[in-house]
Amino acid sequence: MESPFSSPAEAALQREAGAAGLLTPLADLDRVYELERVVGFVRDLGCQRVALQFPDRLLGDAGIVAARLEESTKSKMFILGDTAYGSCCVDVLGAEQAGAQALVHFGPACLSPPARPLPTAFVLGQRSVVLELCARAFEAQNPDPTAPVVLLSEPACAHALEALATLLRPRYLDLLVSSPALPLPVCSLNPEPEFLECFGRRFPLAPGRCLEEYGAFYVGGSEASPDPDLDPDLSRLLLGWAPGRPFSSCCPDTGRTQDEAARAGRLRARRRYLIERARDARVVGLLVGTLGVARHREALAHLRNLTQVAGKRSYVLALGRPTPPKLANFPEVDVFVLLACPLGALAPWPSGSFFRPVLAPCELEAACNPAWPPSGLAPYLTHYADLLPGSPFHVPLPPPESELWDTPNVSLITGELRPPPSWKPSNDSGCSALTVRPQLELVESSPAGKCAKSPLPSELFPHILPTHLQFPSFAASFLSSRSWQGLQPHLGQTPVKEAVSGRRGIAIAYEDEGSS
């Protein structure tokens, strides 16, 4: 029986190795993977080495797609089939290791800006959509022809939204069609008009209109999915959409519709619970979930400063893709925060699989920043870049003398009063004064070769003590509280004996053990 933390030894012996078979019929390869457009992209750039990035579920088609592109473009193709983090992000590091001059990304994409400039083409796929069934489902969910509604879809169904809108516009007057926020060509002389860009999509809003006025109709998903709550793209939309507006989804194959209000409520309730867990946490693990998305270093420094100002200890962990066995090695950590792209931060975590909860950066911001708006008024930001200075959603920390730091805060989980941050001056006259040791400046390398200083909390909060004075060693205190602390040497307390032969074999079956 397998569990999230272990699996039987027989599972490794029964696992079959080998290349995956062809998934898409040969007659549909050109249409599904848009090979003609990819060939034009490679020829226009004149690239001799091109990286092809496939998600795991499409690797069965990678070989034949690469062969056809090499035959048509006479360029060398490299298949990137194993990304270190999420497959929705552009693997700039893998392309650089292959010496590629451009990259073609196949499958669902978060469309996050890469950390380094690289010509990239996105092939989102073209899933078949039964327009008549979807149009009837839309009419059943939206009987009022004057109500404002936005057409949304999963990336593979985006090609059919304009055709669906053509069927609906004779009756519906206020219909908005979203489109994927694909990067615009650098050499474009006539850029598109100013569109609202959020959720990885562009919305052509009229002047004076806002997205909060619109309901949503989402085309995507599958009835065969065991748990639709595990779709990160739909979760991003449900969490960020205006709570008072209707939101329904439609299966593109059968036209079956579903009201997503209940699912959105479950997601928001879960996120509020995670914010409370972050407020109660004393030790926070910051998981590096991307190295290829822009401003990830700046976001990591922001989260470290945020936890220190809130009186919490933080550890930065670079573990690749987070799995339950990896995170179970850090039992002293109370919560983990995954610094990743919008889809990676909301990746499907099966219930009860992780020993500690995994949060998104927005939830840590809501837990540690007392100036953050209360739940229900604050937007749910799925991209960590929206939390950084320069973003319209950035909320700076209040000054040390602000009353927000002294507001009583009661845990909704334990019912206890949370203590104020440890850097707050104590009113107890009996406490001894501590001398602050000068801190070293943190520097990090930048792409241009210059050194950029990372902002230190002490520059904004001079009352904050250094980490070695502000926090005890939580790892040491956690170890001392355990009943078994490892092998004890007991130096000088054991008699000296001659070395003897030990047990032979492997742990699963030693030679002196009988077969069972």
Number of C-alpha atoms within 10 A of each C-alpha: 6 8 9 13 14 10 11 10 9 8 11 9 8 8 7 8 6 5 9 14 11 14 13 13 10 12 8 10 16 15 13 18 20 17 18 12 14 18 16 13 18 25 15 9 11 13 18 17 19 25 25 22 28 23 20 15 11 17 21 17 19 22 16 14 19 20 12 16 19 18 10 15 18 14 18 16 23 21 20 22 17 15 20 15 20 22 23 22 26 28 26 22 15 21 22 15 8 15 14 21 18 23 28 21 22 23 20 20 22 23 21 21 16 18 19 13 10 15 18 22 19 20 20 21 18 17 17 13 22 15 18 13 16 24 18 15 21 23 14 11 18 19 10 11 16 12 14 17 24 20 22 25 27 19 23 19 20 22 19 18 18 15 10 19 18 10 15 17 13 9 12 18 13 13 19 21 18 21 19 22 18 17 13 9 10 8 7 8 7 6 10 8 7 10 14 16 14 15 22 21 18 17 22 16 15 10 6 5 10 11 17 11 13 22 22 25 25 23 27 22 18 15 14 7 10 8 11 15 16 15 16 18 21 23 22 22 20 22 20 16 21 19 16 11 13 17 23 20 24 25 20 26 18 14 21 15 19 17 14 17 16 9 16 22 14 13 17 19 12 11 19 17 15 20 22 19 23 27 22 22 17 19 20 21 22 24 23 21 24 23 21 21 21 17 15 21 19 16 20 18 14 21 24 20 18 20 23 24 25 19 22 23 21 21 13 14 15 13 14 16 16 17 14 17 14 13 20 14 10 13 13 18 24 18 25 25 23 23 25 27 28 25 27 24 23 21 18 15 14 11 7 10 14 18 18 18 17 22 23 25 27 22 22 23 22 21 22 22 19 20 15 17 12 10 13 11 8 11 15 20 20 26 23 23 22 16 21 18 14 9 10 9 14 13 17 13 18 16 11 17 10 12 10 14 18 14 10 10 14 15 13 13 10 11 9 11 12 13 12 16 17 17 18 17 10 10 7 7 7 7 8 7 7 8 9 11 10 8 11 7 9 12 12 12 11 10 8 6 8 10 12 11 11 15 15 17 19 15 9 14 17 10 16 22 23 17 15 9 13 16 15 11 12 14 13 10 11 13 14 11 9 9 7 9 10 8 6 7 8 7 7 7 7 8 6 7 6 4 6 6 5 6 11 10 11 8 8 7 12 12 11 9 10 7 7 4
